[in-house]
Amino acid sequence: MPTPRRSGRVIVYTGDGKGKTTAALGLALRAVGRGMRVAVLQFIKSPERTYGEQLALRRLGVEVRQLGAGFTWTKTPEVHREALRRAWAVTNEYVHSSRYDVIVLDELNNALAIDRFPISDILSVNDVLELIRTRPPALHLVITGRAAHPELMAAADIATEMKLVKHDYEQGTTAMKGIEF
């Protein structure tokens, strides 16, 4: 007998091109428009800064939490490890709470790809696969970030890879408020 299909999808946006978070937030906007309960958990961004998406989504009643410590080269490994430990605990709480229809795990792939210090004892691809397997059946999970693990891509119902064609970062242009953050 075939296993009944879950109604909740796992969607992965990955790749080197711009647009992964933007695509996830567009999906979140669409879900809110349809009356769905949405949360956005950001794994790398720090609560010490303010981001445009945070301001807009809160106006729409979307819970947005920055759970990271910022870029990996700006803080000590211990600070980042503790932030990841807390972020993963918060993620499990949100996913298993049954309060949400859609949860965006922004930059989770980036967190999983950290190689400057060990993290697998705190957060591993197997932990994420277990979360996917045990989530409530109707919950949609949207996972963003570069370098998605092949196992995560295989577990996804929808996977999109953003390809970089051109970006003005290559000419030394800095991130622009309202466009990149």
WOVEN-V379092 format. One record per helix or strand of 3 or more residues. SS is the DSSP state (@ for helix, = for strand). FROM is the first residue (numbers start at 0). LEN is the number of residues. If there is no record, write none. Layout:
[[SS & FROM & LEN] [SS & FROM & LEN]]
This chain:
[[= & 9 & 6] [@ & 19 & 14] [= & 37 & 9] [@ & 51 & 8] [= & 62 & 6] [@ & 76 & 19] [= & 101 & 5] [@ & 107 & 5] [@ & 124 & 10] [= & 139 & 5] [@ & 149 & 6] [= & 157 & 5] [@ & 167 & 4]]
